[in-house]
Amino acid sequence: MPRARALAHAVLGEWGIDQDVLDTAELLLSELVTNALRAHAPSGRQVGVRIARSTEEGLLMMEVSDEAPGRPEVRTPGDDETGGRGLLLVEALAHRWGVEEHEAGTGKTVWAELKAPDLVAEPVEREIAAAMVRPDHLLRVWGEWRTVVGTCSEQRNGDDPTLVLSLDEGPPLRVRATEPLTVRHHEKDS
């Protein structure tokens, strides 16, 4: 669970989440991940975690996916039982929660929403490491915005990895993978 909590802390810290909401989100995510890890999934399958936000609705959304069959259910364990209270916690702390079965094959995604009225909207422009640039990002280069259409990496003679960004116009851009670049997302067409 330390990795899930660290992920939540890092992501939510950037979003300006209040400390109480941050603590609750970390606990919710930890419970969801614990349940997914304890589910009887086929060997070699991984647990997926997704954290998202809706600044318009003031909601924080957490999803944990696994490939195990069956649906988790809220239990009422006896006083002498040491486990089985995770979904009771989720039910008590979350604004809403639920389960969606995967359409293709076995498995499910358990999700929980948490009220977070102090969410900070994602900046229109932000600086990220070149290694984090993805196709469809708009990249500020040569004084203009260019669309990234592809990425690949090169490494020569033990040098630092180089990222090659193919752009919608102009020659490919070669930069160190750690080079900070200014990007923004495409605006959705109405």
KEKE-3310 file (N, C-alpha, C; in steps of 0.2 Angstrom, whole numbers, plus 5000, padded with zeros to 4 digits):
npx = (5004:5010:5015:5003:4998:5008:5007:4994:4997:5006:5000:4988:4993:4998:4986:4981:4974:4964:4971:4964:4955:4964:4970:4959:4957:4969:4967:4955:4959:4969:4962:4954:4964:4970:4959:4958:4971:4969:4959:4955:4964:4969:4986:5000:4993:4990:4986:4977:4977:4968:4967:4957:4950:4936:4934:4923:4913:4918:4924:4933:4940:4943:4949:4951:4957:4955:4958:4951:4937:4920:4911:4914:4908:4899:4903:4897:4907:4910:4914:4926:4932:4946:4947:4939:4932:4935:4927:4916:4922:4925:4912:4907:4915:4916:4909:4901:4901:4905:4904:4910:4909:4921:4919:4925:4929:4935:4935:4935:4931:4933:4926:4927:4921:4925:4921:4928:4930:4940:4948:4960:4961:4968:4982:4982:4994:5009:5024:5034:5044:5053:5052:5039:5030:5017:5009:4998:4999:5001:5015:5027:5038:5051:5045:5032:5016:5016:5009:5012:5016:5021:5033:5049:5063:5081:5097:5114:5130:5131:5127:5116:5098:5090:5076:5065:5055:5042:5034:5019:5023:5038:5055:5060:5061:5075:5078:5085:5079:5076:5074:5066:5050:5037:5020:5003:4986:4976:4962:4946:4935:4919)
npy = (4994:5006:5012:5015:5025:5034:5038:5044:5054:5062:5065:5072:5082:5091:5095:5104:5099:5099:5095:5086:5080:5075:5065:5057:5052:5045:5035:5029:5025:5016:5006:5001:4996:4986:4977:4974:4967:4957:4949:4935:4934:4929:4922:4933:4944:4962:4975:4990:5007:5022:5040:5054:5070:5081:5097:5106:5099:5097:5085:5071:5057:5040:5025:5007:4994:4976:4959:4949:4937:4940:4951:4964:4964:4973:4969:4963:4961:4950:4954:4948:4946:4949:4956:4962:4974:4984:4989:4994:5005:5012:5014:5022:5034:5038:5049:5044:5027:5012:4998:4992:4980:4973:4974:4966:4951:4944:4952:4968:4985:4995:5009:5025:5041:5057:5071:5086:5101:5111:5109:5112:5118:5111:5118:5128:5128:5119:5114:5100:5085:5080:5066:5063:5068:5066:5059:5070:5080:5098:5107:5119:5126:5133:5145:5144:5134:5117:5102:5086:5072:5059:5049:5043:5035:5037:5030:5033:5026:5025:5038:5050:5046:5050:5059:5058:5069:5068:5080:5090:5099:5104:5099:5084:5085:5083:5080:5079:5066:5071:5085:5100:5104:5115:5111:5109:5103:5098:5108:5103:5101:5109)
npz = (5000:5002:4990:4983:4992:4991:4978:4978:4987:4980:4968:4972:4980:4971:4966:4975:4986:5001:5017:5026:5016:5008:5017:5019:5005:5003:5012:5007:4994:4998:5004:4993:4985:4993:4993:4980:4978:4986:4980:4970:4958:4941:4940:4938:4934:4935:4946:4942:4944:4945:4946:4946:4943:4945:4943:4941:4947:4959:4963:4968:4960:4962:4955:4955:4947:4944:4939:4944:4946:4951:4962:4974:4990:5003:5020:5036:5048:5062:5079:5083:5072:5061:5049:5034:5034:5025:5014:5022:5027:5015:5011:5021:5020:5007:4995:4985:4979:4969:4958:4943:4931:4920:4902:4892:4896:4912:4928:4936:4940:4954:4960:4968:4974:4980:4989:4986:4987:4985:4974:4962:4946:4932:4925:4910:4903:4906:4913:4909:4910:4896:4893:4897:4888:4876:4861:4853:4863:4864:4860:4865:4854:4845:4846:4843:4844:4842:4837:4844:4836:4837:4847:4851:4858:4859:4861:4863:4864:4878:4882:4889:4888:4873:4867:4853:4846:4835:4825:4820:4810:4803:4807:4816:4834:4844:4861:4877:4888:4901:4899:4902:4896:4889:4888:4883:4883:4869:4865:4867:4853:4851)
capx = (5000:5014:5015:4997:4997:5013:5004:4989:4999:5010:4995:4983:4996:4998:4979:4979:4969:4965:4975:4959:4953:4970:4971:4953:4958:4974:4964:4950:4963:4973:4957:4952:4970:4970:4954:4960:4976:4967:4955:4958:4965:4974:4992:5003:4988:4991:4980:4977:4975:4967:4965:4955:4946:4931:4934:4917:4908:4922:4924:4940:4938:4948:4947:4956:4954:4958:4956:4947:4930:4916:4910:4915:4902:4900:4901:4897:4911:4910:4919:4932:4936:4951:4947:4932:4929:4937:4921:4912:4926:4924:4905:4906:4919:4915:4902:4898:4906:4902:4908:4909:4912:4924:4915:4929:4933:4934:4937:4930:4934:4929:4927:4925:4921:4926:4919:4934:4928:4945:4952:4963:4960:4974:4984:4982:5001:5013:5031:5035:5050:5052:5050:5032:5027:5014:5006:4992:5001:5004:5022:5029:5044:5053:5041:5025:5013:5016:5006:5017:5012:5025:5039:5053:5069:5087:5103:5120:5137:5131:5125:5109:5093:5087:5069:5064:5048:5039:5029:5015:5026:5045:5059:5059:5065:5079:5080:5086:5073:5074:5073:5059:5046:5031:5015:4996:4982:4972:4956:4940:4930:4912)
capy = (5000:5012:5015:5018:5031:5039:5040:5048:5060:5066:5068:5076:5087:5095:5098:5109:5096:5100:5089:5081:5077:5071:5059:5052:5049:5040:5029:5026:5021:5010:5000:4998:4993:4980:4973:4971:4963:4950:4946:4929:4935:4924:4924:4937:4950:4967:4980:4996:5013:5029:5045:5059:5075:5086:5104:5108:5096:5097:5078:5067:5050:5035:5019:5002:4988:4970:4954:4944:4937:4942:4958:4965:4966:4976:4964:4965:4956:4949:4958:4944:4945:4955:4959:4962:4981:4989:4992:4998:5011:5015:5016:5028:5040:5041:5053:5038:5022:5007:4993:4991:4974:4974:4971:4961:4946:4944:4958:4974:4992:4998:5017:5029:5048:5060:5078:5090:5108:5115:5106:5117:5116:5109:5123:5127:5126:5117:5111:5093:5082:5077:5059:5063:5071:5061:5062:5075:5086:5104:5108:5126:5125:5138:5151:5142:5128:5112:5095:5080:5066:5053:5049:5037:5036:5035:5030:5032:5026:5027:5045:5051:5044:5056:5058:5061:5070:5070:5086:5090:5103:5105:5093:5081:5088:5079:5083:5074:5064:5075:5092:5102:5107:5117:5108:5110:5098:5101:5110:5099:5104:5109)
capz = (5000:5002:4983:4982:4996:4989:4972:4979:4990:4975:4963:4975:4982:4965:4964:4980:4990:5008:5021:5028:5010:5006:5021:5017:4999:5004:5015:5002:4989:5001:5005:4987:4982:4997:4991:4973:4979:4990:4976:4967:4951:4938:4941:4933:4933:4939:4948:4939:4949:4941:4950:4942:4946:4941:4946:4940:4952:4966:4965:4967:4958:4962:4952:4956:4943:4944:4934:4948:4945:4956:4964:4981:4994:5010:5025:5043:5051:5069:5083:5084:5065:5060:5042:5031:5036:5020:5011:5026:5027:5009:5011:5026:5019:5000:4993:4981:4976:4965:4955:4936:4928:4913:4897:4889:4900:4919:4931:4938:4942:4960:4960:4974:4973:4987:4989:4986:4984:4984:4969:4958:4939:4928:4921:4903:4901:4911:4911:4911:4907:4889:4893:4899:4882:4873:4855:4854:4867:4860:4863:4863:4851:4840:4847:4841:4847:4837:4839:4844:4832:4839:4851:4852:4861:4856:4866:4859:4867:4885:4883:4892:4883:4869:4865:4847:4845:4828:4826:4814:4806:4804:4808:4822:4839:4848:4867:4883:4891:4907:4897:4904:4890:4890:4884:4884:4879:4864:4867:4864:4849:4853)
cpx = (5004:5015:5009:4996:5002:5010:4999:4992:5003:5005:4990:4986:4997:4991:4977:4973:4970:4968:4970:4956:4958:4971:4965:4954:4963:4971:4959:4954:4967:4968:4955:4958:4970:4965:4956:4966:4974:4962:4959:4959:4969:4981:4995:4999:4990:4985:4982:4974:4974:4964:4963:4951:4941:4931:4927:4912:4912:4922:4931:4937:4944:4945:4953:4953:4958:4955:4952:4940:4926:4915:4911:4909:4903:4898:4900:4901:4909:4915:4925:4935:4940:4951:4939:4928:4931:4932:4917:4916:4924:4917:4904:4910:4918:4909:4898:4903:4902:4907:4906:4912:4915:4920:4919:4933:4931:4937:4932:4935:4930:4931:4924:4926:4921:4924:4926:4933:4934:4950:4954:4963:4967:4976:4984:4989:5004:5020:5032:5041:5048:5049:5042:5027:5024:5011:4999:4994:5003:5010:5024:5037:5045:5048:5034:5023:5013:5013:5011:5013:5015:5031:5042:5060:5075:5093:5109:5126:5136:5129:5118:5104:5091:5080:5068:5057:5046:5033:5025:5018:5033:5049:5058:5063:5068:5080:5082:5080:5071:5073:5066:5056:5039:5026:5008:4992:4978:4965:4951:4936:4923:4908)
cpy = (5006:5016:5018:5025:5036:5042:5045:5055:5065:5069:5073:5082:5093:5099:5102:5106:5098:5094:5084:5077:5072:5064:5054:5049:5044:5034:5025:5022:5015:5004:4997:4994:4986:4975:4970:4966:4956:4946:4940:4930:4930:4927:4928:4943:4955:4971:4987:5001:5019:5034:5051:5064:5079:5092:5107:5106:5096:5090:5076:5060:5046:5028:5014:4996:4982:4965:4948:4943:4939:4949:4959:4967:4969:4970:4967:4960:4956:4953:4955:4943:4951:4958:4960:4969:4986:4992:4996:5005:5015:5018:5022:5034:5043:5044:5047:5033:5016:5002:4992:4985:4976:4970:4966:4956:4947:4951:4963:4980:4994:5005:5020:5037:5051:5068:5082:5097:5112:5113:5112:5114:5115:5116:5122:5125:5124:5114:5104:5090:5079:5070:5058:5066:5065:5064:5065:5080:5092:5106:5115:5125:5130:5144:5150:5136:5123:5106:5090:5075:5059:5054:5043:5040:5033:5035:5028:5031:5028:5034:5044:5049:5051:5054:5062:5062:5072:5075:5086:5095:5104:5098:5090:5085:5083:5082:5077:5073:5068:5083:5094:5106:5109:5114:5110:5105:5102:5102:5106:5104:5104:5106)
cpz = (5000:4995:4981:4986:4993:4982:4973:4982:4984:4970:4966:4978:4977:4964:4970:4985:4998:5012:5023:5022:5008:5010:5020:5010:4999:5007:5011:4997:4992:5002:4998:4984:4986:4995:4984:4974:4982:4985:4972:4960:4948:4939:4936:4932:4937:4941:4945:4944:4944:4946:4945:4946:4942:4945:4946:4946:4959:4968:4963:4965:4958:4959:4953:4952:4944:4939:4937:4946:4951:4958:4972:4984:5001:5015:5031:5047:5059:5073:5084:5077:5064:5054:5040:5032:5030:5017:5015:5027:5021:5009:5016:5024:5012:4999:4989:4979:4973:4962:4947:4933:4921:4908:4893:4894:4908:4922:4932:4940:4948:4960:4967:4972:4980:4985:4990:4983:4982:4979:4964:4951:4936:4924:4914:4900:4907:4908:4914:4908:4900:4889:4894:4893:4878:4866:4857:4859:4862:4864:4860:4861:4846:4840:4845:4844:4841:4841:4839:4841:4834:4843:4850:4855:4858:4862:4862:4864:4875:4887:4887:4887:4880:4867:4858:4846:4838:4829:4819:4809:4808:4805:4815:4827:4843:4855:4872:4886:4897:4905:4899:4897:4892:4885:4887:4880:4874:4867:4863:4859:4851:4848)
residu = (MET:PRO:ARG:ALA:ARG:ALA:LEU:ALA:HIS:ALA:VAL:LEU:GLY:GLU:TRP:GLY:ILE:ASP:GLN:ASP:VAL:LEU:ASP:THR:ALA:GLU:LEU:LEU:LEU:SER:GLU:LEU:VAL:THR:ASN:ALA:LEU:ARG:ALA:HIS:ALA:PRO:SER:GLY:ARG:GLN:VAL:GLY:VAL:ARG:ILE:ALA:ARG:SER:THR:GLU:GLU:GLY:LEU:LEU:MET:MET:GLU:VAL:SER:ASP:GLU:ALA:PRO:GLY:ARG:PRO:GLU:VAL:ARG:THR:PRO:GLY:ASP:ASP:GLU:THR:GLY:GLY:ARG:GLY:LEU:LEU:LEU:VAL:GLU:ALA:LEU:ALA:HIS:ARG:TRP:GLY:VAL:GLU:GLU:HIS:GLU:ALA:GLY:THR:GLY:LYS:THR:VAL:TRP:ALA:GLU:LEU:LYS:ALA:PRO:ASP:LEU:VAL:ALA:GLU:PRO:VAL:GLU:ARG:GLU:ILE:ALA:ALA:ALA:MET:VAL:ARG:PRO:ASP:HIS:LEU:LEU:ARG:VAL:TRP:GLY:GLU:TRP:ARG:THR:VAL:VAL:GLY:THR:CYS:SER:GLU:GLN:ARG:ASN:GLY:ASP:ASP:PRO:THR:LEU:VAL:LEU:SER:LEU:ASP:GLU:GLY:PRO:PRO:LEU:ARG:VAL:ARG:ALA:THR:GLU:PRO:LEU:THR:VAL:ARG:HIS:HIS:GLU:LYS:ASP:SER)
# end
